[in-house]
Amino acid sequence: MGNALRSIMATTGVLLLGSGTLRGRDMDLSVGIGTAAPSGGLKRWVGSGVGPSLDIMESFDLNSGAFLRLRLGYFAFKARGNAAQTLALPESAGADYPADTSNQVFGFTYGAEYLYLFRPKVYLLGGGGVEYLQATRLGSIDLTSSGQGVAPFRYSAVSLVPYLCAGLGWRFNPHLAFEGRYQYSSLKNQTRGVDLRKQGFSAPGTAIVPGFSAPTATLGLLFYF
């Protein structure tokens, strides 16, 4: 498993920076385990609770205290929510309806980061890449004002967007480091269909999902192999 991951990350690095740039460089495979905290618009979606984060990374020594790191990351959040949902019923304009839901967000990221060791064990990092972000809302929505009662509903809004990140790390020894990282991305404005056939509608309703910023702050331990 480790050799397969190392091969995939190294091959991608070569494709990113040119066929000869990383050839022969020293490489470190690492796994990061930590917690992520939401901020900005993401915090309004899932509250202030933290969620898990997991990263698989390959670092290439560029010499003179500089490193290139490729990172495949995952984070997730889940919280109860009662914010009103904007919903357009068939053949009607959108309106806000009371809702009782579970809100879930998860993201997969893949990108490259530049690390600079400015003290013997302390480094700065900055980089970016692409993020797959999915926000799901499921529960019940109160359509009493439209004469339909309470209805179950579910939708998932997705975006494939760029992200930027910056952070600070402390490598205790060759096998362990502690790192803090801030990452910024966003979910795009979109609409999603909602099945309302149990309420007697012949066509789906349309959930209107306003876009929101999705920054996260992550703290975690990195284990090097």
C-alpha positions as MATLAB code, in Angstrom:
seq = 'MGNALRSIMATTGVLLLGSGTLRGRDMDLSVGIGTAAPSGGLKRWVGSGVGPSLDIMESFDLNSGAFLRLRLGYFAFKARGNAAQTLALPESAGADYPADTSNQVFGFTYGAEYLYLFRPKVYLLGGGGVEYLQATRLGSIDLTSSGQGVAPFRYSAVSLVPYLCAGLGWRFNPHLAFEGRYQYSSLKNQTRGVDLRKQGFSAPGTAIVPGFSAPTATLGLLFYF';
ca = [
       0.000    0.000    0.000;
       2.773    2.429    0.960;
       4.764    1.666   -2.193;
       1.662    2.159   -4.370;
       0.911    5.543   -2.774;
       4.535    6.583   -3.117;
       4.505    5.680   -6.808;
       1.258    7.593   -7.472;
       2.408   10.735   -5.644;
       5.845   10.720   -7.254;
       4.412   10.222  -10.734;
       2.006   13.113  -10.239;
       4.837   15.306   -9.023;
       6.832   14.577  -12.135;
       3.854   15.452  -14.311;
       3.321   18.704  -12.409;
       6.872   20.008  -12.495;
       8.423   18.381  -15.550;
       9.921   15.031  -16.270;
      13.373   15.810  -14.857;
      12.671   18.165  -11.959;
      11.963   15.611   -9.217;
      13.915   12.660  -10.577;
      16.404   11.449   -7.990;
      15.072   13.675   -5.202;
      14.736   12.330   -1.662;
      11.100   11.613   -0.831;
       9.170   11.245    2.431;
       5.752    9.626    2.621;
       3.630   10.916    5.519;
       0.113   10.615    6.896;
      -1.580   13.463    8.753;
      -4.376   12.882   11.275;
      -6.102   15.807   12.943;
      -9.185   17.918   13.477;
     -10.632   20.608   11.223;
     -12.695   23.617   12.339;
     -15.122   25.411    9.985;
     -15.144   29.160    9.425;
     -16.950   31.748    7.297;
     -20.050   30.577    5.453;
     -19.178   26.952    6.194;
     -19.608   27.674    9.890;
     -23.149   28.937    9.248;
     -23.896   25.630    7.512;
     -22.467   23.164   10.063;
     -22.023   25.230   13.222;
     -18.806   25.593   15.188;
     -18.093   21.925   15.929;
     -14.890   20.310   14.676;
     -14.577   17.336   12.346;
     -11.924   14.794   11.359;
      -9.198   15.431    8.804;
      -6.919   12.960    7.053;
      -4.025   13.689    4.671;
      -1.642   11.523    2.677;
       1.464   13.417    1.572;
       4.688   12.945   -0.364;
       7.481   15.470    0.195;
      10.383   16.044   -2.198;
      13.606   17.632   -0.954;
      14.507   20.613   -3.180;
      17.630   21.357   -1.110;
      18.532   24.550    0.817;
      15.668   23.982    3.272;
      12.937   23.909    0.598;
      10.504   21.083   -0.112;
       7.692   20.372   -2.520;
       4.808   18.449   -0.972;
       1.912   16.798   -2.774;
      -1.142   16.308   -0.557;
      -4.321   14.284   -0.891;
      -6.713   15.407    1.861;
     -10.136   14.734    3.357;
     -12.270   16.543    5.954;
     -15.878   16.216    7.134;
     -18.416   18.031    9.313;
     -21.911   17.153   10.526;
     -24.428   19.136   12.594;
     -28.129   19.620   13.212;
     -29.692   22.698   11.657;
     -33.020   24.502   11.675;
     -32.362   27.332    9.233;
     -35.181   28.000    6.781;
     -34.835   26.354    3.367;
     -35.548   28.281    0.177;
     -37.636   25.975   -1.988;
     -39.494   26.520   -5.257;
     -42.545   24.245   -5.460;
     -43.674   23.070   -8.908;
     -45.163   25.980  -10.867;
     -44.422   28.502   -8.105;
     -41.691   30.931   -7.138;
     -39.180   30.197   -4.402;
     -40.110   30.823   -0.770;
     -38.518   30.181    2.630;
     -39.963   27.252    4.623;
     -39.093   26.102    8.178;
     -36.822   23.043    8.184;
     -35.368   20.574   10.688;
     -32.322   18.936    9.175;
     -28.957   17.278    9.461;
     -26.332   19.279    7.577;
     -23.248   17.448    6.329;
     -20.198   18.714    4.464;
     -17.143   16.829    3.276;
     -14.281   17.704    0.982;
     -11.520   15.938   -0.934;
      -8.495   18.013   -1.889;
      -5.461   17.413   -4.055;
      -2.703   19.929   -4.517;
       0.908   20.979   -4.163;
       2.532   22.928   -1.345;
       5.882   24.661   -0.988;
       7.555   24.185    2.409;
      10.451   26.294    3.631;
      12.445   25.343    6.708;
      13.315   28.719    8.230;
      14.541   27.224   11.526;
      16.052   23.787   12.169;
      12.673   22.198   12.983;
      10.110   24.863   11.988;
       8.694   25.375    8.506;
       6.252   27.601    6.666;
       4.004   26.287    3.914;
       1.824   27.695    1.158;
       0.112   26.194   -1.847;
      -3.096   25.323   -3.597;
      -4.923   22.819   -5.720;
      -8.400   21.563   -6.461;
     -11.152   20.595   -4.026;
     -14.280   18.497   -4.434;
     -16.786   19.925   -1.937;
     -20.173   18.368   -1.155;
     -22.833   19.851    1.150;
     -25.828   17.636    2.005;
     -29.016   18.619    3.797;
     -31.593   16.016    4.821;
     -34.543   16.014    7.190;
     -38.001   17.558    7.039;
     -39.417   20.774    5.660;
     -42.689   22.361    6.811;
     -44.872   23.172    3.794;
     -47.956   23.975    5.898;
     -48.113   27.494    4.513;
     -48.581   25.990    1.036;
     -51.226   23.504    2.248;
     -48.963   20.438    2.029;
     -47.895   19.675    5.618;
     -44.461   18.415    6.654;
     -42.400   16.670    3.976;
     -39.123   14.729    4.064;
     -36.433   16.095    1.773;
     -32.806   15.637    0.855;
     -30.341   17.191   -1.553;
     -26.591   17.416   -2.100;
     -24.875   20.454   -3.594;
     -21.428   19.846   -5.093;
     -18.619   22.001   -6.460;
     -15.198   21.303   -7.935;
     -13.240   24.433   -7.069;
      -9.680   25.699   -6.532;
      -8.346   26.156   -3.008;
      -5.466   28.026   -1.389;
      -3.707   27.155    1.850;
      -1.009   28.403    4.209;
       0.377   27.075    7.448;
       3.141   26.478    9.963;
       4.705   23.220   11.110;
       7.161   21.870   13.645;
       8.976   18.627   12.858;
       9.982   17.115   16.195;
      12.100   14.323   14.691;
      12.413   12.386   11.402;
       9.178   10.517   12.131;
       6.788   13.050   13.701;
       5.606   16.626   13.109;
       2.833   18.944   14.279;
       1.160   21.238   11.765;
      -1.466   23.974   11.612;
      -2.989   24.869    8.258;
      -5.625   27.312    6.986;
      -7.394   26.446    3.746;
      -9.830   28.522    1.701;
     -12.371   27.393   -0.908;
     -16.070   27.959   -1.608;
     -19.296   26.280   -2.708;
     -20.943   27.729   -5.813;
     -24.546   28.976   -6.053;
     -26.767   26.220   -7.451;
     -30.178   24.563   -7.451;
     -31.052   20.966   -6.647;
     -34.188   18.932   -7.264;
     -36.266   17.724   -4.283;
     -38.646   14.776   -4.677;
     -42.153   15.850   -3.558;
     -44.222   13.040   -5.094;
     -45.383   11.867   -1.653;
     -46.986   15.289   -1.267;
     -48.942   14.788   -4.479;
     -46.763   16.854   -6.792;
     -46.133   15.442  -10.252;
     -42.815   17.276  -10.603;
     -39.914   17.815   -8.182;
     -39.427   20.990   -6.228;
     -36.234   22.998   -6.518;
     -34.006   23.724   -3.534;
     -32.116   26.987   -3.970;
     -28.637   26.671   -2.488;
     -26.790   29.958   -1.994;
     -23.041   29.671   -2.386;
     -20.845   30.140    0.646;
     -17.189   30.410    1.541;
     -15.760   27.207    3.007;
     -12.529   27.989    4.880;
     -11.162   25.454    7.358;
      -8.457   25.556   10.026;
      -6.720   22.231   10.666;
      -4.434   21.063   13.475;
      -2.855   17.639   13.363;
       0.064   15.258   13.717;
       2.084   14.046   10.731;
       3.638   10.574   10.795;
       6.562    9.996    8.399;
       7.461    6.615    6.954;
];
